[in-house]
Amino acid sequence: MYTKPGEVEGETSSNWRESEMLLLQQVMALVGKNLSPVPVLREMLHLMSELLGLNRGRVVLRDEGAKTSRIKHAYGLTPQEVECGCYDEGEGITGQVLRNGHLIIVQDIDAEPGFLGRAVERSKLPPGPVSFIALPIMGGQFAIGVLACHRIRTRTRALADDVTLLRILATLIGQLLQLEANLMEKTHALEQRNAILAQALASGSARYGIIGTSPRLLRAISELERVSDSSASVLLLGESGTGKELFARALHLASPRRDKAFIKINCAAIPETLFESELFGYERGAFTGAATARAGWFERADAGTIFLDEIGEMPLTLQTKLLRTLQEGTLTRLGGIQEIRVDVRLVAATHRDLLSGVADGTFRQDLYYRLNVIPINLPSLAERREDIRELALHFISHANQVNQRNVNLTAAALARLQDYSWPGNIRELANLIERIVLLAEQPLQEAADIERYLPRESDAMEKEQFAASSMPAAPHLPLRPYGSVDSHSADVLHNALKQCGGNKSRAAQLLGMTARQFNYRWKKLAS
């Protein structure tokens, strides 16, 4: 708690010095805690009054773009008095200080015809002589404001001491205001730059057919464009339904290979027996029915881009051949002996944890590191909720056009879509919108109307809980940094199959692998 020095005889110089030091300490402590000068100025004017008797302090600043100035910060003035403190250029003592940039001391405001008394009426001031001190607040070579206060003349403290301290405070105020102006200028420049960047990214995303302007999405697009000119492999990571194929195509379109072939392959959709011939081609007579030679997808993608979706489903034997093609830029067709040189940019995608595949031996460690040169994480729809409205409107427009309908969603319906969790991501949203368009009984769908199309969010959770409770616990298997088909013993496979009643798909799920991986191990162990 601060004690105001009394205006009585016997007040010593040391007492005033202690008050000055306390004021400066308190003010400087606030400077270190606040980027904004407002709390600093508020406390400064307060301490000037409470500790030194410099009452009704105010900071007057120029109005931006005008020749007037007004009180912006004050202590001891009512809101009405602050409102009255407006001055034209050169008007009154305050206006003169602001125009000339020089200190003015009015010894007795009653004897000074230039003193306006605009902010505080004389009747509200103490009787007897009252002084007025006004100092310029400098910003470079020009006065940007005025620090002013009233001073009772019947005080033991020397006027020169008050002026010295006020000069220090006015200098500090000028520096704080200049720092604030510089910070605002830089912030404004950064906001403009971000707006330009966001607009550029948004236009870029629209060019690629990617809809949305959420920060996570724009970050992924920015990463994509930064690596588009290189030939390094890119690994797209994210949940199923987040638009990996669209991003792979965007990477191709942003690259110098845009005029060449873009080949997309879903590894999960190719039978294991056809994998090698599909990817690398075959020569005539390589197998029964191979009447002619055929180029594989890698050859067809020469000088272009090949997109391997769900690469975690690729058979282990083919992973070795893929790694060799990526490292050496050559391939050999099935049944052939001649090496064929290819120049292909590989983009791979998976929603699986490939490191787990490396640990359990279903994915080669060296291939993983070869693919993981540039990983790009695609955000789920739940991580970019601000894009749901725009996506929904896009899908409903497309569905209306394809199905010759005229169905629309109200603002409340769009808000309900934004609140939904979307475990299936963009694919689920697109399917739901098409279902609404096809089954809607009215052209305008309210939130209540679309509720019946939305799966209950608790259903998926209940199914997972039921599956977890009904599924036998998987046996503990040691993890290895890299393994082969022997990573699961025959006993483990037999036990899993027995627990699942002979169902290989469920046995594979029990052991944390795909049905293809289970079948591959089963055949190898049986041979």
C-alpha positions as CSV (number, residue, x, y, z in Angstrom):
1,M,0.0,0.0,0.0
2,Y,1.4,3.4,-1.0
3,T,1.4,6.4,1.3
4,K,1.0,9.9,-0.2
5,P,3.7,12.3,1.1
6,G,2.2,15.1,3.2
7,E,2.5,18.7,2.1
8,V,3.9,19.8,5.4
9,E,7.2,21.2,6.7
10,G,9.8,18.8,7.7
11,E,9.5,16.5,4.7
12,T,13.1,15.5,3.9
13,S,14.9,15.1,0.6
14,S,15.6,11.4,1.3
15,N,11.9,10.7,1.7
16,W,11.2,12.1,-1.8
17,R,14.1,10.1,-3.2
18,E,12.7,6.9,-1.8
19,S,9.3,7.7,-3.3
20,E,11.0,8.4,-6.7
21,M,12.9,5.1,-6.6
22,L,9.8,3.2,-5.6
23,L,7.9,4.7,-8.5
24,L,10.6,3.9,-11.0
25,Q,11.0,0.3,-9.6
26,Q,7.2,-0.4,-9.9
27,V,7.0,1.1,-13.4
28,M,10.0,-0.8,-14.7
29,A,8.7,-4.0,-13.2
30,L,5.5,-3.6,-15.2
31,V,7.4,-2.8,-18.4
32,G,9.0,-6.2,-18.3
33,K,5.7,-8.0,-17.9
34,N,3.5,-6.3,-20.5
35,L,3.8,-5.9,-24.3
36,S,1.1,-3.3,-24.2
37,P,1.9,0.2,-22.6
38,V,-1.6,0.6,-21.3
39,P,-1.1,-1.0,-17.8
40,V,2.3,0.7,-17.5
41,L,0.9,4.1,-18.2
42,R,-2.1,3.5,-15.9
43,E,0.1,2.6,-12.9
44,M,2.6,5.3,-13.7
45,L,0.0,8.1,-13.5
46,H,-1.4,6.5,-10.3
47,L,2.0,6.4,-8.6
48,M,2.8,10.0,-9.7
49,S,-0.3,11.1,-7.7
50,E,0.0,8.8,-4.7
51,L,3.8,9.0,-4.1
52,L,4.8,12.5,-5.4
53,G,1.6,14.5,-5.4
54,L,1.6,15.1,-9.1
55,N,-2.2,14.9,-9.5
56,R,-4.6,14.4,-12.3
57,G,-1.9,13.1,-14.6
58,R,-2.8,12.5,-18.2
59,V,-1.2,11.3,-21.4
60,V,-2.4,13.2,-24.5
61,L,-1.8,11.6,-27.9
62,R,-2.4,12.7,-31.5
63,D,-5.5,11.4,-33.3
64,E,-4.4,9.2,-36.2
65,G,-4.7,11.0,-39.5
66,A,-6.0,14.3,-37.8
67,K,-4.6,17.5,-36.4
68,T,-6.3,17.1,-33.1
69,S,-5.2,15.3,-29.9
70,R,-7.0,14.0,-26.9
71,I,-6.5,12.4,-23.5
72,K,-5.9,8.7,-24.0
73,H,-4.7,7.7,-20.4
74,A,-5.4,9.5,-17.1
75,Y,-5.6,9.2,-13.4
76,G,-7.8,11.3,-11.1
77,L,-10.1,12.4,-14.0
78,T,-13.7,11.3,-14.4
79,P,-14.7,9.8,-17.8
80,Q,-16.5,13.1,-18.6
81,E,-13.4,15.1,-17.9
82,V,-11.3,12.8,-20.1
83,E,-13.9,13.2,-22.9
84,C,-13.5,17.0,-22.6
85,G,-9.7,16.8,-23.1
86,C,-9.6,17.3,-26.8
87,Y,-7.3,19.9,-28.4
88,D,-6.6,21.4,-31.8
89,E,-3.1,21.9,-33.1
90,G,-1.5,24.6,-31.0
91,E,-4.6,25.1,-28.8
92,G,-3.9,25.8,-25.1
93,I,-0.9,24.8,-23.2
94,T,-1.2,21.1,-24.3
95,G,-1.6,22.0,-28.0
96,Q,1.5,24.3,-27.9
97,V,3.7,21.6,-26.3
98,L,2.5,19.1,-28.9
99,R,3.2,21.6,-31.8
100,N,6.5,22.9,-30.6
101,G,7.9,19.9,-28.7
102,H,9.0,22.0,-25.7
103,L,8.3,21.8,-22.0
104,I,5.9,24.4,-20.6
105,I,5.5,25.1,-16.9
106,V,2.6,27.2,-15.7
107,Q,3.4,28.5,-12.2
108,D,-0.1,29.6,-11.5
109,I,-2.9,28.5,-13.8
110,D,-5.1,31.4,-12.5
111,A,-2.6,33.9,-13.8
112,E,-2.1,32.3,-17.2
113,P,-4.6,33.4,-19.9
114,G,-3.4,30.6,-22.3
115,F,-4.4,27.9,-19.8
116,L,-7.8,26.6,-20.9
117,G,-8.9,24.5,-17.9
118,R,-10.9,22.4,-20.4
119,A,-10.5,19.0,-18.8
120,V,-10.9,20.0,-15.1
121,E,-12.9,23.0,-13.9
122,R,-11.1,25.4,-11.6
123,S,-13.8,25.0,-8.9
124,K,-12.9,21.3,-8.6
125,L,-9.2,22.1,-7.8
126,P,-7.8,22.9,-4.4
127,P,-7.8,26.6,-3.3
128,G,-4.5,28.4,-3.6
129,P,-1.9,28.4,-6.4
130,V,-1.9,25.4,-8.7
131,S,0.8,24.7,-11.2
132,F,0.5,22.8,-14.5
133,I,3.5,20.9,-16.0
134,A,3.3,19.7,-19.6
135,L,6.2,17.8,-21.3
136,P,6.4,16.5,-24.9
137,I,6.5,12.8,-25.5
138,M,8.9,12.4,-28.4
139,G,8.8,9.8,-31.1
140,G,12.0,10.3,-33.1
141,Q,12.3,14.0,-34.0
142,F,8.7,14.9,-33.4
143,A,6.3,15.2,-30.5
144,I,3.7,12.4,-30.6
145,G,2.0,13.3,-27.3
146,V,2.1,15.2,-24.0
147,L,2.6,14.1,-20.4
148,A,0.9,16.6,-18.1
149,C,-0.2,17.0,-14.5
150,H,-1.3,19.5,-11.8
151,R,1.1,20.4,-9.0
152,I,0.1,22.1,-5.7
153,R,2.6,24.9,-5.1
154,T,2.5,24.7,-1.3
155,R,4.9,21.7,-1.2
156,T,8.4,21.3,0.1
157,R,9.6,19.3,-2.9
158,A,11.6,21.3,-5.4
159,L,9.9,21.9,-8.8
160,A,13.2,21.0,-10.6
161,D,13.0,17.5,-9.0
162,D,9.5,17.0,-10.3
163,V,10.5,18.1,-13.8
164,T,13.6,15.8,-13.8
165,L,11.5,12.8,-12.9
166,L,8.7,13.7,-15.4
167,R,11.4,14.0,-18.2
168,I,12.5,10.4,-17.4
169,L,8.9,9.2,-17.5
170,A,8.1,11.1,-20.7
171,T,11.1,9.5,-22.4
172,L,10.0,6.1,-21.2
173,I,6.5,6.7,-22.5
174,G,7.8,7.7,-25.9
175,Q,9.9,4.5,-26.1
176,L,6.9,2.3,-25.0
177,L,4.7,3.9,-27.6
178,Q,7.3,3.6,-30.3
179,L,7.8,-0.1,-29.5
180,E,4.0,-0.6,-29.6
181,A,3.8,1.1,-33.0
182,N,6.7,-1.0,-34.4
183,L,5.1,-4.2,-33.0
184,M,1.7,-3.3,-34.5
185,E,3.4,-2.5,-37.9
186,K,5.2,-5.9,-37.9
187,T,2.1,-7.7,-36.8
188,H,0.0,-6.0,-39.5
189,A,2.7,-6.9,-42.1
190,L,2.7,-10.5,-40.9
191,E,-1.1,-10.6,-41.1
192,Q,-1.0,-9.3,-44.6
193,R,1.6,-11.8,-45.6
194,N,-0.3,-14.7,-44.0
195,A,-3.5,-13.6,-45.8
196,I,-1.6,-13.5,-49.1
197,L,-0.1,-16.9,-48.3
198,A,-3.4,-18.4,-47.3
199,Q,-5.0,-17.0,-50.4
200,A,-2.3,-18.5,-52.6
201,L,-2.5,-21.8,-50.8
202,A,-6.3,-21.7,-51.1
203,S,-6.1,-21.0,-54.8
204,G,-3.5,-23.7,-55.1
205,S,-5.7,-26.2,-53.3
206,A,-8.6,-25.3,-55.5
207,R,-6.4,-25.8,-58.5
208,Y,-5.6,-29.3,-57.3
209,G,-9.3,-30.0,-56.4
210,I,-8.5,-30.0,-52.7
211,I,-11.3,-28.2,-50.8
212,G,-10.7,-26.3,-47.6
213,T,-8.6,-23.6,-46.0
214,S,-8.0,-25.0,-42.5
215,P,-4.5,-24.4,-41.1
216,R,-3.7,-28.2,-40.9
217,L,-4.8,-28.7,-44.5
218,L,-2.9,-25.6,-45.8
219,R,0.2,-26.8,-44.0
220,A,0.0,-30.2,-45.8
221,I,-0.4,-28.4,-49.1
222,S,2.5,-26.2,-48.4
223,E,4.7,-29.2,-47.6
224,L,3.5,-30.9,-50.8
225,E,4.4,-27.9,-52.9
226,R,7.9,-27.4,-51.3
227,V,8.9,-31.0,-52.3
228,S,7.1,-31.1,-55.7
229,D,10.2,-30.2,-57.7
230,S,12.3,-33.1,-56.3
231,S,12.3,-36.7,-57.2
232,A,12.4,-38.0,-53.6
233,S,9.8,-40.6,-52.5
234,V,6.8,-39.1,-50.6
235,L,4.9,-41.1,-47.9
236,L,1.3,-39.8,-47.3
237,L,0.2,-40.7,-43.8
238,G,-3.3,-40.4,-42.4
239,E,-6.5,-42.1,-41.6
240,S,-8.5,-43.9,-44.3
241,G,-10.7,-41.5,-46.2
242,T,-8.6,-38.3,-45.8
243,G,-7.9,-37.9,-49.5
244,K,-4.5,-39.5,-50.1
245,E,-5.2,-40.1,-53.8
246,L,-6.2,-36.5,-54.3
247,F,-2.9,-35.4,-52.6
248,A,-0.9,-37.8,-54.6
249,R,-2.4,-36.4,-57.8
250,A,-1.8,-32.8,-56.5
251,L,1.9,-33.6,-56.0
252,H,2.1,-34.9,-59.6
253,L,0.3,-31.8,-60.9
254,A,2.7,-29.5,-59.0
255,S,5.8,-31.3,-60.2
256,P,7.7,-31.0,-63.5
257,R,6.2,-34.4,-64.4
258,R,2.7,-33.0,-64.6
259,D,2.5,-33.7,-68.4
260,K,3.5,-37.3,-68.0
261,A,1.6,-40.4,-66.7
262,F,0.1,-40.6,-63.3
263,I,-0.5,-44.2,-62.4
264,K,-2.5,-45.1,-59.3
265,I,-2.5,-48.6,-57.8
266,N,-4.3,-49.9,-54.7
267,C,-2.1,-52.6,-53.3
268,A,-4.9,-54.0,-51.2
269,A,-7.0,-54.7,-54.3
270,I,-4.4,-56.8,-56.2
271,P,-4.3,-60.6,-55.6
272,E,-1.0,-61.7,-54.3
273,T,-0.4,-64.0,-57.3
274,L,-0.8,-61.1,-59.7
275,F,1.2,-58.5,-57.8
276,E,4.6,-58.9,-59.5
277,S,3.2,-59.1,-63.1
278,E,1.0,-56.1,-62.5
279,L,3.7,-53.9,-61.1
280,F,6.7,-55.0,-63.1
281,G,5.2,-56.7,-66.2
282,Y,6.0,-60.0,-67.8
283,E,7.6,-61.6,-70.8
284,R,6.0,-63.9,-73.3
285,G,5.8,-67.4,-71.8
286,A,6.4,-66.3,-68.3
287,F,3.4,-68.3,-67.1
288,T,0.5,-70.1,-68.6
289,G,-1.6,-67.7,-70.7
290,A,1.2,-65.2,-71.2
291,A,0.9,-65.2,-75.0
292,T,2.6,-61.8,-75.4
293,A,4.9,-59.6,-73.3
294,R,3.3,-56.9,-71.3
295,A,4.7,-53.8,-69.6
296,G,3.9,-53.3,-66.0
297,W,2.7,-50.2,-64.2
298,F,6.2,-49.0,-63.4
299,E,7.1,-49.0,-67.1
300,R,3.9,-47.2,-68.0
301,A,4.7,-44.6,-65.4
302,D,8.2,-43.9,-66.8
303,A,9.0,-40.1,-66.5
304,G,5.8,-39.7,-64.5
305,T,4.5,-40.6,-61.1
306,I,3.3,-43.8,-59.6
307,F,1.0,-43.8,-56.6
308,L,1.0,-47.0,-54.4
309,D,-2.0,-46.7,-52.1
310,E,-2.1,-49.0,-49.0
311,I,1.5,-50.0,-49.5
312,G,1.5,-51.8,-46.2
313,E,-0.5,-54.5,-47.9
314,M,2.3,-55.3,-50.4
315,P,3.6,-58.9,-50.1
316,L,7.0,-59.2,-48.4
317,T,8.6,-60.8,-51.4
318,L,7.6,-57.9,-53.7
319,Q,8.9,-55.4,-51.2
320,T,12.5,-56.5,-52.0
321,K,12.0,-56.0,-55.8
322,L,10.4,-52.6,-55.2
323,L,13.3,-51.5,-53.1
324,R,15.7,-52.5,-55.8
325,T,13.7,-50.5,-58.4
326,L,13.7,-47.5,-56.2
327,Q,17.4,-47.6,-55.4
328,E,18.8,-48.5,-58.9
329,G,16.0,-47.2,-61.2
330,T,15.8,-50.5,-63.0
331,L,13.4,-53.4,-63.1
332,T,13.2,-56.9,-64.6
333,R,9.9,-58.2,-65.9
334,L,8.5,-61.5,-64.7
335,G,10.2,-64.3,-66.7
336,G,12.7,-61.9,-68.1
337,I,16.4,-61.4,-67.7
338,Q,16.9,-57.9,-69.2
339,E,17.0,-54.9,-67.0
340,I,14.8,-52.0,-68.0
341,R,15.6,-48.5,-66.8
342,V,12.7,-46.4,-65.5
343,D,12.5,-42.9,-64.1
344,V,9.5,-42.9,-61.8
345,R,8.5,-40.6,-58.8
346,L,7.0,-42.8,-56.2
347,V,4.2,-41.6,-53.9
348,A,3.1,-44.1,-51.3
349,A,0.2,-44.0,-48.9
350,T,-0.9,-45.9,-45.9
351,H,-3.2,-45.6,-42.9
352,R,-1.3,-48.4,-41.1
353,D,1.6,-48.0,-38.7
354,L,4.4,-49.2,-40.9
355,L,6.8,-49.2,-38.0
356,S,4.6,-51.9,-36.4
357,G,4.9,-53.8,-39.6
358,V,8.6,-53.5,-39.4
359,A,8.6,-54.7,-35.9
360,D,6.5,-57.8,-36.6
361,G,8.3,-58.7,-39.9
362,T,5.5,-57.9,-42.4
363,F,7.3,-54.8,-43.8
364,R,10.9,-54.4,-44.7
365,Q,12.8,-51.9,-42.5
366,D,15.1,-50.8,-45.4
367,L,12.0,-50.1,-47.6
368,Y,10.4,-48.2,-44.8
369,Y,13.3,-45.8,-44.6
370,R,13.4,-45.5,-48.3
371,L,9.8,-44.5,-48.5
372,N,9.9,-42.3,-45.4
373,V,12.2,-39.7,-47.0
374,I,9.4,-37.1,-47.0
375,P,6.4,-38.0,-44.8
376,I,3.4,-35.7,-45.1
377,N,0.6,-36.1,-42.5
378,L,-2.9,-35.6,-43.8
379,P,-5.3,-34.2,-41.2
380,S,-8.5,-36.1,-40.4
381,L,-11.8,-34.4,-40.9
382,A,-12.2,-33.9,-37.2
383,E,-8.9,-31.9,-37.2
384,R,-10.3,-29.5,-39.9
385,R,-13.9,-29.0,-38.9
386,E,-13.9,-25.5,-40.4
387,D,-13.7,-27.1,-43.8
388,I,-16.8,-29.4,-43.3
389,R,-19.3,-26.7,-44.4
390,E,-17.4,-26.0,-47.6
391,L,-17.0,-29.7,-48.3
392,A,-20.6,-30.4,-47.6
393,L,-21.8,-27.7,-50.0
394,H,-19.4,-29.0,-52.7
395,F,-20.6,-32.6,-52.3
396,I,-24.3,-31.6,-52.3
397,S,-23.8,-29.5,-55.5
398,H,-22.1,-32.4,-57.2
399,A,-24.8,-34.9,-56.0
400,N,-27.6,-32.6,-57.2
401,Q,-26.0,-32.3,-60.6
402,V,-25.3,-36.0,-61.1
403,N,-28.7,-37.1,-59.8
404,Q,-30.8,-34.2,-61.2
405,R,-32.0,-33.2,-57.8
406,N,-32.4,-29.9,-56.0
407,V,-31.7,-30.6,-52.3
408,N,-30.1,-28.0,-50.0
409,L,-29.1,-27.9,-46.3
410,T,-30.0,-25.2,-43.8
411,A,-27.4,-23.4,-41.7
412,A,-28.5,-25.5,-38.7
413,A,-28.1,-28.7,-40.8
414,L,-24.6,-27.7,-41.8
415,A,-23.8,-26.9,-38.2
416,R,-24.9,-30.4,-37.2
417,L,-22.5,-31.8,-39.8
418,Q,-19.7,-29.8,-38.2
419,D,-20.5,-31.2,-34.8
420,Y,-20.3,-34.9,-36.0
421,S,-17.1,-36.8,-35.3
422,W,-16.7,-38.3,-38.9
423,P,-14.7,-41.5,-38.2
424,G,-14.8,-42.2,-41.9
425,N,-13.5,-38.7,-42.8
426,I,-14.2,-37.1,-46.2
427,R,-15.3,-40.3,-47.8
428,E,-18.0,-40.8,-45.1
429,L,-19.1,-37.2,-45.5
430,A,-19.4,-37.5,-49.3
431,N,-21.4,-40.8,-49.0
432,L,-23.7,-39.3,-46.4
433,I,-24.4,-36.2,-48.6
434,E,-25.2,-38.4,-51.6
435,R,-27.6,-40.5,-49.4
436,I,-29.3,-37.3,-48.2
437,V,-29.8,-36.1,-51.8
438,L,-31.2,-39.4,-53.0
439,L,-33.5,-40.0,-50.1
440,A,-34.6,-36.5,-49.1
441,E,-38.4,-36.0,-49.0
442,Q,-38.2,-32.2,-49.0
443,P,-35.9,-29.9,-51.0
444,L,-34.7,-28.1,-47.8
445,Q,-33.2,-30.3,-45.2
446,E,-33.1,-29.1,-41.5
447,A,-30.8,-30.4,-38.8
448,A,-33.6,-32.8,-37.6
449,D,-34.1,-34.1,-41.2
450,I,-30.5,-35.2,-41.6
451,E,-30.3,-36.7,-38.1
452,R,-31.7,-40.0,-39.3
453,Y,-28.9,-40.3,-41.9
454,L,-26.2,-39.9,-39.3
455,P,-25.0,-43.0,-37.6
456,R,-25.2,-42.8,-33.9
457,E,-21.7,-41.9,-32.6
458,S,-22.1,-44.4,-29.8
459,D,-22.7,-47.3,-32.3
460,A,-19.1,-47.4,-33.5
461,M,-17.8,-47.3,-29.9
462,E,-20.2,-50.0,-28.9
463,K,-19.1,-52.2,-31.8
464,E,-15.5,-51.8,-30.9
465,Q,-16.2,-52.6,-27.2
466,F,-18.1,-55.7,-28.2
467,A,-15.4,-56.9,-30.5
468,A,-12.8,-56.3,-27.8
469,S,-14.8,-58.2,-25.2
470,S,-15.6,-61.1,-27.5
471,M,-12.2,-61.5,-29.1
472,P,-9.7,-63.8,-27.4
473,A,-6.6,-62.2,-26.1
474,A,-3.7,-62.4,-28.6
475,P,-0.7,-64.3,-27.4
476,H,2.3,-62.1,-26.5
477,L,4.8,-62.1,-29.3
478,P,8.3,-60.8,-29.1
479,L,9.0,-57.8,-31.3
480,R,12.0,-57.7,-33.6
481,P,13.5,-54.8,-35.6
482,Y,13.1,-56.9,-38.8
483,G,11.6,-60.3,-39.4
484,S,10.7,-62.7,-42.1
485,V,7.7,-65.0,-42.6
486,D,9.0,-67.0,-39.6
487,S,8.1,-64.1,-37.2
488,H,5.0,-66.1,-36.2
489,S,5.6,-69.7,-35.5
490,A,3.4,-72.5,-36.7
491,D,2.0,-73.0,-33.2
492,V,1.0,-69.4,-33.0
493,L,-0.8,-69.5,-36.4
494,H,-2.5,-72.9,-35.5
495,N,-3.7,-71.6,-32.1
496,A,-5.1,-68.3,-33.6
497,L,-6.9,-70.3,-36.3
498,K,-8.3,-72.7,-33.7
499,Q,-9.5,-69.8,-31.5
500,C,-11.3,-68.3,-34.4
501,G,-13.1,-71.5,-35.5
502,G,-11.0,-71.9,-38.7
503,N,-11.7,-68.4,-39.9
504,K,-8.4,-67.1,-41.4
505,S,-9.6,-63.5,-41.6
506,R,-10.4,-63.4,-37.9
507,A,-7.2,-65.2,-37.1
508,A,-5.2,-62.6,-39.0
509,Q,-7.1,-59.8,-37.1
510,L,-6.3,-61.6,-33.9
511,L,-2.6,-61.5,-34.6
512,G,-2.6,-57.9,-35.9
513,M,-2.0,-58.7,-39.6
514,T,-4.0,-58.7,-42.8
515,A,-5.6,-61.8,-44.3
516,R,-3.1,-61.7,-47.1
517,Q,-0.2,-61.7,-44.6
518,F,-1.7,-64.6,-42.7
519,N,-2.3,-66.6,-45.8
520,Y,1.3,-65.9,-47.0
521,R,2.8,-67.2,-43.7
522,W,0.4,-70.2,-43.7
523,K,1.4,-71.3,-47.2
524,K,5.1,-70.9,-46.4
525,L,4.8,-72.9,-43.2
526,A,2.8,-75.6,-45.0
527,S,5.3,-75.9,-47.8
